[in-house]
Amino acid sequence: MSDRSLRGMRLGAQSMETESGVEPAPRQRVEYRCEDGERVFVTFAAEAEVPPVWVSKTGKEALLVDGEKPDTSNDKPVRTHWDMLLERRSIEELEVILQDRLDKLRERRGERAAS
């Protein structure tokens, strides 16, 4: 082995620099509350824009304490796959397509068509 090899070190796994003289970035601790009273604390950078709503670890929506309630009047209603399908086809067309697919499936299985 070479005399210059480093023994007992995990190269790249640990920094050789110390933390002396290093100042952490300024932070702010923000409080959110759920409708059921659950309190959620989140730490942000001091210059970060604080969102008005935060989702807690339990999956509930929490609002910023002393903040304005977000305006949700412009939100679009959620469109499901079924809603989008009904925009393209009528119920009668869908029933015809369903019957056609069922007939083909029954033919493939060797059953006779149910009509």
Backbone torsions as a table, in degrees:
resi	resn	phi	psi	omega
1	MET	NA	155.9	-180.0
2	SER	-77.9	150.9	178.1
3	ASP	-72.0	-20.0	-175.1
4	ARG	-91.7	3.2	-178.1
5	SER	-73.6	147.1	178.5
6	LEU	-92.2	123.5	-179.5
7	ARG	-108.5	142.3	176.4
8	GLY	79.9	10.5	178.6
9	MET	-116.2	142.3	172.3
10	ARG	-98.9	95.7	-174.8
11	LEU	-63.0	130.2	178.3
12	GLY	87.0	-16.4	-177.1
13	ALA	-87.0	-26.8	-178.8
14	GLN	-132.3	144.3	178.6
15	SER	-82.3	144.4	178.0
16	MET	-90.9	-3.0	-180.0
17	GLU	-87.0	149.1	176.4
18	THR	-93.8	165.6	179.9
19	GLU	-93.9	9.8	179.9
20	SER	-71.5	135.1	179.7
21	GLY	82.9	1.7	-179.5
22	VAL	-96.5	125.9	177.4
23	GLU	-104.2	130.4	177.0
24	PRO	-69.8	155.9	179.2
25	ALA	-64.6	147.3	178.8
26	PRO	-64.2	139.5	-175.6
27	ARG	-128.2	163.5	173.1
28	GLN	-133.3	141.1	179.4
29	ARG	-103.6	123.6	-174.1
30	VAL	-114.5	140.8	-179.5
31	GLU	-107.5	135.5	174.4
32	TYR	-121.4	154.4	176.7
33	ARG	-134.2	138.1	175.5
34	CYS	-84.9	169.1	179.1
35	GLU	-62.8	-30.8	-178.8
36	ASP	-85.7	4.6	176.4
37	GLY	96.9	-3.9	179.0
38	GLU	-62.5	132.3	179.8
39	ARG	-100.1	135.3	-179.7
40	VAL	-126.0	126.8	178.2
41	PHE	-112.0	131.2	-178.9
42	VAL	-130.4	138.0	179.1
43	THR	-102.5	127.5	178.9
44	PHE	-122.0	162.0	170.9
45	ALA	-65.7	151.0	-176.0
46	ALA	-60.5	-34.1	-177.9
47	GLU	-91.8	1.2	-178.2
48	ALA	-73.7	148.8	175.3
49	GLU	-81.6	123.7	-175.7
50	VAL	-85.8	123.3	179.2
51	PRO	-72.0	146.8	-178.4
52	PRO	-73.5	-20.4	-178.4
53	VAL	-129.2	141.2	178.1
54	TRP	-135.6	142.0	177.1
55	VAL	-94.1	123.9	-177.2
56	SER	-75.2	172.9	179.1
57	LYS	-63.9	-24.8	179.6
58	THR	-85.1	-1.1	176.4
59	GLY	90.3	3.9	179.6
60	LYS	-89.6	151.1	179.5
61	GLU	-84.2	128.6	-179.1
62	ALA	-117.2	139.7	179.8
63	LEU	-99.4	148.9	179.3
64	LEU	-64.2	130.1	177.4
65	VAL	-70.7	135.1	-177.8
66	ASP	62.0	24.5	177.8
67	GLY	-114.4	169.4	178.6
68	GLU	-83.6	144.0	176.9
69	LYS	-71.8	132.4	-177.7
70	PRO	-65.7	144.8	179.5
71	ASP	-82.4	114.1	-178.7
72	THR	-109.8	14.8	-177.5
73	SER	-69.5	-23.5	-178.4
74	ASN	-90.9	0.3	-179.1
75	ASP	-69.7	137.5	176.7
76	LYS	-78.7	147.3	174.5
77	PRO	-68.0	150.1	-178.6
78	VAL	-70.5	128.2	177.2
79	ARG	-99.5	124.0	178.9
80	THR	-87.7	172.2	177.0
81	HIS	-60.7	-39.9	-179.4
82	TRP	-63.2	-41.4	178.5
83	ASP	-60.9	-44.0	-179.7
84	MET	-67.7	-35.2	177.5
85	LEU	-65.1	-42.0	179.5
86	LEU	-68.4	-18.3	174.8
87	GLU	-72.9	-26.3	-177.5
88	ARG	-98.8	-29.2	-174.8
89	ARG	-132.3	152.4	173.9
90	SER	-90.3	167.3	179.2
91	ILE	-61.9	-38.6	-179.9
92	GLU	-63.2	-43.0	178.1
93	GLU	-62.9	-39.6	-179.7
94	LEU	-66.8	-36.7	177.3
95	GLU	-65.7	-38.6	177.9
96	VAL	-64.9	-45.0	179.9
97	ILE	-62.7	-42.9	178.6
98	LEU	-60.7	-45.8	-179.2
99	GLN	-63.4	-40.1	178.8
100	ASP	-61.6	-45.3	-179.6
101	ARG	-66.5	-38.7	177.9
102	LEU	-64.9	-40.2	177.8
103	ASP	-61.7	-44.3	179.6
104	LYS	-64.2	-39.6	178.8
105	LEU	-64.1	-42.7	179.7
106	ARG	-66.6	-37.8	176.9
107	GLU	-61.4	-43.0	-178.6
108	ARG	-65.2	-34.8	178.8
109	ARG	-80.2	-9.4	179.3
110	GLY	89.6	10.2	176.2
111	GLU	-88.0	157.1	177.3
112	ARG	-85.7	154.6	-176.5
113	ALA	-67.6	140.7	-179.6
114	ALA	-96.4	85.8	178.2
115	SER	-140.8	NA	NA
